[in-house]
Amino acid sequence: MTDSVFSPPDAAVAAGIIQAIGDAPGAIGVALTGAGPVSADALAALAAAIDFAGQALAPATLRAYRADWQHFCGWCRAAGWAALPAAPATVAAYLASMAKTHTSSALVRRLAALNRAHRLARQPWPAADPAIRNTLRGIQRKFGRPVRQAAALATEEVRALVATCANTPVGQRDRALLLLGYAGALRRSELVAIEYEHITFDKDGVRLLIPHAKGDQANKGVSIGIPQGSAPDTCPVKALEAWLKTSACEHGPVFRGIDMRGATNRRALHPDAVRQILRKRATLAGLVLPRAERLSPHGLRAGFITQAYINGARDEQIMDHTRQKDLRTMRGYVRRAKLVTDSPAKLLGL
């Protein structure tokens, strides 16, 4: 990669941030020119700024950007081209090299990572250059294919899933996890992050604090209510109470790993464990999904929106509970729910 020259202290900040998203130390070759003596307090403040800047993104986003940036840097080194700043032709060739192996959404994410790296390094990013835009559009026209959306797991499917959960530690944990994930419209990262201290029981159900959410970048936290269910077997509140009693959880992570002897450990489940649990329960339940859709933990959230809409919930009620800010996103789920039932083709008299 070619050397890049910045004016201090932007140079050090940019170097630290780009290193945080994946560049190896010194790989950028930042040259600090014209810098005078720097006090210890100033260096400490600069180090703190770099640390805070590295925490500006969610961990999952940071990991994705890190991997994307490292991949681009490796590709550029092999091609003998500069990665920072990257010429439009370099970026276009990079996209073309992945045309047959990567989805359109993956290519767009790669561009987002490159965009962020260039902006942090105070380098021009040619996002609107025709070479990049037209290459991406051409790839999408030739190799684009429909995205397999997460199947909406509504109440009928959730009942089938929890029916496979026996009255064992594993079964009780999985039952509580699935029911709370569905009733709370929770993302899998939010599910595994639930701690005992986030839960407050009252006569009507549970108040659940979500301290860190996807749309809550400042970590202000938000609380949602989970009411008592009408059926004992599918009541999320009763399922949670049973699991807390079985696991003897009085502090820390609620959803934890269980060993072969049925003993619960103290570590929170990894977010991918939610996908594995869902897959296991779907197999046991013999759940059959539409061919164009896929099984995903996000299906619990999509299912909540779908079922709530079908049962008459207002848009603002759904969005308040799901913590969504964009009405168009929520309406996308609703449109899927009424594709057939509300189709104008019903008026054709066929």
N, C-alpha and C positions, 0 to 999 in steps of 0.2 A: 504494500500500500504506500502511496506517496505521502511525504511529509506535508503537514498542514500547519500554517502559522497563524496564531491568534494573538490578540492583545491581552495582557494580563489585566485583571484576574480571570477573565473569561476563559483563557486557555486552560487553566487548572480545573475550573469548574466543568468545562466541556469534556476534558480528558477523563475526569472522575466519573461523570455521568455516563459517557459512552462506554467506559470500562464496566460500569454497573450493568449495562444492557448487553454485555457480552464480549467486548473487545479485550484481548489479552493485554496486560500491562506493557506499555511502550509500543504497541502495534500501530497506533495512530501516528506516533512520531511527532507529537506536538512540541513545537519549539517556543519556549518562553523568551521573548526578545524584549530588551529594554526594561526589564524588571529591576527595581531598586531593592534595597534591604527590606525584608518583610519581618514584622514583629511576631513574637510567639502568639500573642492574642489574635492577630490577623490570621495566622496560619490555622489556629484552632477554630476560628469562625469559618474559614474556608472549608476545613474538613467537615464541620457540622453542616455547612450548606450542601456539600457533596452528598453527605449521608441523607439529609432530608430530601434532596432531589431524587435520590435513588429509591425513596419510599413513595414517590408521587403516584406510582402505578400500583394496581393490585398485583399480588404475587403471581397469579396465573398469567396476567398480561405481561408482566416482566419476564417470566420464563419463556413465553412465546416470542417476545421481541428479542430476547437474548439468543435463542436458537436461530431465529430468522437472520439476525445480524451476523452471527458467526457463519451461517451458511453462505450468505452473500459475500462476506470477506474471503472465505475459502475459495469460492467460485472465481472471484476477481483475481486472487493470487495465481490460480491455475491458468487463467486467461491472460495474465500479464497486464491487466487494466486497473486503474485507480478506483478504489471503492469510496473514497471520501476526498473531494467531492466526486460524485458519480456523474458521468456524462449521460445525457438522454439515450444515446445509442447503446451504452453499457447496460443501462437498466432494461431497455427493450430487448437486447440479446439475452439478458438474464431471464426475463419472462418467457421468451421463446424457448429457452433450454428446458423449461419446466412445463411446457404446453401440454404434453401428452401424459404427464405423470401427476399433475396437481390440479385440483379443482379450481374453479374461478374464485371461490371465497378464499382459498389458500393463497392465491396470487395477490388478491387484494390485501390480505393481511401482511404479506411480505412487503408490499409497497408502503403500508402504514408503518412498519418497523423501520424501513429505510428513510421514510419521511421524518420520523421522530429523531433518528440518529443525526440526520443532516441539520435539523432545526436546533438541536442541542449543541451541535458543533458550530453554530452560526455560519453554516454553509448553505448556498442556494440549493433548493430542491426543485427540480424541473417537473413537477407533477402534471402541469398542464401542457407539457411539450407534446406535439402531435406524434412524435416517435413512440412515446410511451402509451398515450391514450389509444392510438390506432392499433398498436400491437396487441394491447389487452382486449380491445373490441374484436379484433380478428380472431384471437384465440377463443374468445367466448362464442363467436359465431360458428367456428369450425368444431370445437371440442366441447362446447357447453352442453351440460345435461341437467335435467331437473334435480333439485336438491331434495334428498329424502328427509322429510320433516319428522320430528319426534311424534309418535302416535299419542294422541290425547287419551290418557288413561282416566276415564270418568268413573263414576261411582260403581257401575256394574263391573268394570275391570278390577277396580281396587278391592271390591268384595271378594272376587275370585282369587286375587293375590293373597289377601290376609287369611282366606280360608285354608291355605296351605301351611299356616304358621301354627305349629303344635304348642302345647303348654310346656315348653322347655325354655331354658335361658335364651337360646338362639331364636326360637320361635317368638318369644315375648319381645325380644329386642327388635326383630324384623317387623313384627306387627306394629309396634309403637312408631318405628321409623317411617314405615309406609303411610300409616294413617296421619301422622303429624305432618309429613311431607305433603300429603294431599290436602288436608284441611287447612294447612298454613300456606299453601302455594309456595313452598320453600324450594330454593335452589339447593343442590346437593352440598355445596360449600357451606351454606347456611345451616343445613341439617347437622352436619358433623361438627359444626362450631358451637352448637347449643351446649351450654353448661348449666349445672344445677342452679347457679345463682341467677340465671336468666329467666327462671320459671317462677310464676306466682299463681298458686291455686286459689280460687274463690268459689262461691256457691254456684256460679253459672258456668264455670269452666276453667280455662287457663289463660293467663296473660303471659305472652312470650316476648322477651326483649331480643331484638336482632341488632347487636352492636355494630356489626360490619356487614354491609350489603353492597351489591354491585352498583347500585345507583347512589350510594351514600359515600362518596369519595372522601368526605371530611370526617367520616366515622361519628356522626352525631347520634346514630342509633335510632331505632324506631320500634314501637311495640304493636303487636297485633293480638287479637283475641281469638281463642279456639274454644267454641262452646261445646257443651256436652252433646254427645250424639244420641239419636233416638233409639239405636239398637246396641245392646251391650257388646256384641261381637265386633262392631265396627266403630265404637266410640273412641275417638283419639285420646280423650282425657283419661278414660279408664285404662286404656292400653298403656299410656305413659305412666300412670300411677303404678300399674302392675310391674312394669319394667324397672322403675326406680326402686321398688321394694325388693325385687329379685336380685338386682345388681348391687343393692345396699349403697346406692349412690347418694351422697349427701353433700358433695362438692365436686367441682371440676367437670370434665366432659361427661355428657349423658350417654351418648352412643359410643360404646367401646368395643374392642375386640374380645372374643371369647375363645379360650383354648379348647383342646380336644376333651378335657375333663369337665368342661362346662364352667370353668373359672373365668371371671371377668377381670381383665387387666385395667390399668389406669390410663391408658393412652386412647385418645380419640381416634375413631375410624378415619382412614384416608378417604377423601372425596370419591375416589374410584371404587371404594367398597360399596357405595350406594348402588352403583351400576351393576356390580357383581351380585349383590343381594337381589336387586330387581330381576336380573336375568335368571337367577336360580328360581325365584318364586314364579316367574312367568312360565318357565319350563314345567315346574310341578303343576301349575294350574292349567297347562295346555292352552295358554293364551295364543290366539291367532290374530295377527295384525294384517291390515291392508298391505299389499305388496309394495306400494309406493311409500310406506312409512316404516320407521325403525323404532326399536325399543330403546328408550333413553330415560334417565331420571327426570329430564325436563318434561317428560310426558305427564308426570304428576301435576306439575304447575299448569301445563296446557290443559290437562283434564279438568282442573279446578275451574279455570276460566270458562271452558266449554260448558260444564255442568251448571255453573252458577248462572250463566247467560240463559241456558235452556230453561232453568227453573225460575227465571224472572228477575234476577238481580240487575240493578241499574249499573250503568257504565262506571259512575263514580264510586259505587260500592266495591266493584271488582278491582278497580285501579287502586283504591285506598288500601285494600287488603293485600294486593300483589305488589304494592310499592312501585307501580309503573307510572312513568311521567308522560309517555307518548301514547296518545289515544289511538294512533294508527297501528301501533304494535298490538295493543289489546284487540282492536277490531279485526286484525289479521286472524287471530284465533277464532273470533266469533264468526267470521266469514266461512271458515272451514266447517264450523258446527252447523251452519244452515245452508250449505251448498245445495243440498237436495231438497230439504224441507221447504225452503223459501225460494226455490228456483222459479223464475217467471215462465219457464217451459210448462209449468203446471197449468198455465192459462191457455195453452194452445188447443185444448180439447182433443188431444191424441188418445 
